[in-house]
Amino acid sequence: MPIKYWFFIFLLAAGWGSSFFFNEILLRELGPMWVALGRVGMGAIGCWLWMFATRMNLSLPKVSLGVLIAFAFFQYSFPLAVYPLAQQYITSSAAGIVNAMTPIMVVLVSHFWPQGERATVQKFIGVILGFAGITLLAQPSIKGQGASDPIAVLLTISAPVSYGVALNLLRRLDSVDRVSLTAWSATIGAVLLFPLTFGLEGMPTITKIETWAALLFIGFVLTSAAFILLFWLIPRVGGTTASTITFLAPISSVLLGVYILSEVLFPIQFVGIAVIFSGLLFIDGRLLKWLKVSQPNG
């Protein structure tokens, strides 16, 4: 595979991992619901601008509106609100690590989804390791040592579960162009967030330039531009290779959290990260297949 594609994979991973850092910046002046609405709304605007500039079809996709609304809720409205809400009680590092549970939750949701993909023993081992890793991650907070509330860490897992539901709904939207789907579903997601955001937090007041910069970056770059790049990349490298973004994204969230926000990670939490990554390796399967192929014939 050309080296430029790996560059894009690392770029997307670093970008999405940094979103939790930008959430922390935004939460200094905005309420968590406005952080979510700002990101989803600007992400939608960015996609519409791209579609208009490239003369794409702007009409509503001919799919079930109910499925489209459900997808918008589980892909954008709910998870992108959960993370800033949770980050009032957990560190950005912890949020980034919990987000790495997404492939694990996809396996679990798909197993119980009607006509979904049944999990193999290997994937179930990955799920068990994932939950074990989250338990280790929460250990310092349970003992009163860490900056993250252990209950909030566990509740944050609802975001990866939501992504698991969205991925299964996506199978019913296969005929829709992915950029068009992102534009419409992000728009619907913003509409779903709008009344709740105003009802809970009222009109926001932004006075700091770093708040505007973080909001524009997380909306236009990390949402619309990142998804457009991902959809361009997948046909060229394959979905399996693109999934390595999930393995790499927590690295930037941890580095930014520790070195910029002065967050503390305990040794037991590094063990938890390693256990979660072990679970991802079981689910991904490529390393285990490679090891089997590398075994000498006896």
C-alpha positions in Angstrom: 0.0 0.0 0.0 1.4 3.5 -0.9 2.9 5.3 2.0 0.7 8.3 1.4 -2.4 6.2 2.5 -0.7 5.4 5.8 -0.1 9.1 6.2 -3.8 9.7 5.9 -4.6 6.9 8.3 -2.2 8.4 10.9 -3.6 11.8 10.2 -7.2 10.7 10.8 -6.2 8.8 14.0 -4.4 11.8 15.4 -7.2 14.1 14.6 -10.0 12.0 16.1 -7.9 11.3 19.1 -7.4 15.0 19.6 -11.2 15.7 19.6 -11.3 14.9 23.4 -8.6 17.5 24.0 -10.6 20.1 22.1 -13.7 19.1 24.1 -11.8 20.1 27.2 -11.0 23.5 25.7 -14.6 24.1 24.7 -15.9 23.0 28.1 -14.1 25.9 29.7 -16.6 28.3 28.2 -19.5 26.3 26.7 -21.9 23.8 28.2 -21.5 20.2 27.1 -24.7 20.2 25.0 -23.4 23.3 23.1 -20.1 21.5 22.5 -22.1 18.6 20.9 -24.4 20.8 18.9 -21.6 23.0 17.7 -19.6 20.1 16.5 -22.5 18.3 14.8 -23.9 21.5 13.3 -20.6 22.7 11.9 -19.8 19.2 10.6 -23.1 19.3 8.7 -22.4 22.7 7.2 -18.9 21.6 6.1 -20.4 18.6 4.3 -23.0 20.8 2.6 -20.3 23.2 1.4 -18.3 20.3 0.0 -21.3 18.8 -1.8 -22.3 22.2 -3.2 -18.7 22.9 -4.4 -18.4 19.5 -6.1 -21.9 19.7 -7.5 -23.2 16.6 -5.8 -26.9 15.7 -5.6 -28.2 17.6 -2.6 -31.6 15.9 -2.5 -32.8 13.8 0.4 -31.7 10.1 -0.1 -34.6 7.8 -1.0 -34.4 5.7 2.1 -36.6 5.2 5.2 -36.8 8.5 7.0 -37.2 6.6 10.3 -33.9 4.7 9.7 -32.1 7.9 8.7 -33.3 9.7 11.9 -32.3 6.7 14.1 -28.9 6.6 12.4 -28.5 10.4 13.0 -29.3 10.0 16.7 -27.0 7.0 17.3 -24.1 8.2 15.1 -24.1 11.9 16.0 -26.6 13.3 18.5 -26.2 10.8 21.4 -22.5 9.8 21.4 -21.2 13.3 20.6 -23.2 14.6 23.5 -22.1 11.8 25.9 -18.4 12.6 25.6 -18.5 16.3 26.6 -21.1 15.5 29.3 -18.8 12.8 30.6 -15.7 14.9 30.3 -17.0 17.1 33.1 -16.2 14.1 35.4 -13.5 12.2 33.5 -10.2 13.2 31.9 -9.8 13.6 28.1 -7.3 10.7 28.2 -9.9 8.4 29.8 -12.5 9.5 27.2 -10.2 8.7 24.3 -9.4 5.3 25.7 -13.1 4.5 26.3 -13.7 5.5 22.6 -11.3 2.7 21.6 -14.0 0.3 22.9 -16.1 1.1 19.7 -15.1 -2.1 17.7 -15.7 -4.2 20.9 -19.2 -2.7 21.3 -19.8 -3.2 17.5 -19.1 -6.9 18.0 -21.4 -7.2 21.0 -24.3 -5.2 19.5 -24.0 -7.0 16.1 -24.2 -10.4 17.9 -27.6 -9.6 19.4 -28.9 -7.5 16.4 -31.7 -9.1 14.3 -29.9 -10.8 11.4 -26.6 -9.3 12.7 -23.2 -10.9 12.5 -22.8 -13.6 15.2 -19.6 -13.2 17.2 -16.9 -16.0 17.1 -15.2 -17.3 20.2 -12.2 -15.2 19.3 -14.3 -12.0 19.1 -16.0 -12.8 22.4 -12.5 -13.1 24.0 -11.9 -9.6 22.6 -15.1 -8.3 24.2 -14.1 -9.8 27.6 -10.7 -8.3 27.4 -12.2 -4.9 26.5 -14.4 -4.8 29.7 -11.4 -6.0 31.8 -9.4 -3.2 30.4 -12.1 -0.6 31.3 -12.2 -2.0 34.8 -8.5 -1.5 35.2 -8.8 2.0 33.7 -11.3 2.9 36.4 -9.4 1.4 39.3 -7.5 4.5 40.5 -10.8 6.5 40.5 -12.5 3.8 42.5 -9.8 4.0 45.1 -10.0 7.8 45.2 -6.7 8.4 43.4 -7.6 9.4 39.9 -9.3 12.5 38.4 -12.0 10.5 36.7 -15.3 9.5 38.3 -15.5 5.7 37.9 -19.3 5.8 37.4 -18.8 8.4 34.6 -16.2 6.2 33.0 -18.6 3.3 32.9 -21.5 5.5 31.6 -19.2 6.8 28.8 -19.3 3.3 27.3 -22.8 4.1 26.2 -21.2 6.2 23.4 -19.3 3.2 21.8 -22.5 1.2 22.2 -24.4 3.9 20.3 -21.8 3.7 17.5 -22.4 -0.1 17.5 -26.1 0.5 16.9 -25.4 3.1 14.2 -23.1 0.7 12.3 -25.9 -1.9 12.2 -28.4 0.7 11.0 -25.9 1.6 8.3 -26.5 -1.7 6.6 -29.9 -0.4 5.6 -28.4 2.8 4.2 -25.8 1.1 1.9 -27.3 2.6 -1.3 -26.7 6.2 0.0 -23.5 8.1 -1.0 -21.5 8.4 2.2 -20.9 12.2 2.0 -24.6 12.8 1.4 -25.4 10.5 4.3 -23.0 12.4 6.6 -24.5 15.7 5.5 -28.1 14.7 6.0 -27.6 12.6 9.2 -25.4 15.3 10.8 -28.1 17.9 9.9 -30.8 15.7 11.5 -28.6 15.1 14.5 -28.2 18.8 15.0 -31.9 19.4 14.7 -32.5 16.7 17.4 -29.9 18.4 19.7 -31.2 21.9 19.2 -34.3 22.1 21.4 -32.6 20.1 24.2 -29.5 22.3 24.1 -31.5 25.6 24.3 -33.8 24.2 26.9 -30.9 23.1 29.2 -28.2 25.7 28.5 -29.8 28.7 26.8 -27.9 31.0 24.5 -24.1 30.5 24.7 -21.6 33.3 25.2 -18.2 32.9 23.6 -15.6 35.5 24.5 -12.3 33.6 24.0 -10.6 33.2 20.6 -9.4 29.7 21.5 -13.1 28.6 22.0 -13.9 29.7 18.5 -10.8 28.1 17.1 -11.5 24.8 18.9 -15.2 24.9 17.7 -14.3 25.5 14.1 -11.5 22.9 14.1 -13.6 20.2 15.8 -16.6 20.9 13.5 -15.1 21.6 10.1 -11.9 19.6 10.3 -12.5 16.7 12.7 -16.1 16.1 11.6 -16.9 17.0 8.0 -13.4 17.0 6.5 -12.3 13.9 8.4 -15.4 11.9 7.3 -15.0 13.1 3.7 -11.3 11.9 3.8 -12.3 8.6 5.4 -14.9 7.9 2.7 -12.3 8.7 0.0 -9.7 6.5 1.7 -11.8 3.3 2.4 -12.2 2.3 -1.3 -8.4 2.6 -1.8 -7.2 0.8 1.3 -10.2 -1.4 2.3 -12.3 -1.2 5.4 -10.1 -3.5 7.4 -7.0 -1.4 7.0 -9.0 1.8 7.7 -10.1 0.3 10.9 -6.6 0.6 12.3 -7.5 4.2 13.0 -9.3 2.9 16.1 -6.0 1.4 17.4 -4.1 4.6 16.9 -6.6 7.3 17.9 -6.2 6.9 21.7 -2.4 7.6 21.4 -3.0 11.3 20.6 -5.7 11.7 23.2 -3.4 10.3 25.9 -0.4 12.4 24.8 -2.4 15.6 24.6 -4.1 14.9 27.9 -0.9 14.1 29.8 1.5 16.7 28.2 -0.8 19.6 27.5 -3.6 19.3 30.1 -1.3 17.8 32.8 -3.6 14.8 33.3 -2.1 11.9 35.3 -2.2 8.2 34.2 -1.4 5.6 36.8 0.6 2.4 36.0 -2.6 0.3 36.4 -4.2 2.4 33.7 -1.4 1.7 31.2 -2.1 -2.0 31.9 -5.8 -1.3 31.2 -4.9 0.3 27.9 -2.8 -2.7 27.0 -5.6 -5.1 27.8 -8.1 -3.1 25.7 -5.7 -3.2 22.8 -5.3 -6.9 23.3 -9.1 -7.2 22.9 -9.0 -5.1 19.8 -6.3 -7.5 18.3 -8.6 -10.5 19.0 -11.5 -8.7 17.3 -9.4 -7.5 14.4 -7.9 -11.0 13.9 -5.1 -10.0 11.4 -2.3 -10.4 13.9 -3.5 -13.8 15.0 -3.9 -14.9 11.4 -0.4 -13.7 10.7 1.0 -15.6 13.7 -0.7 -18.8 12.5 0.7 -18.3 9.0 4.2 -17.7 10.5 4.1 -21.0 12.4 6.5 -23.5 11.0 4.8 -26.6 9.6 5.2 -29.5 12.0 
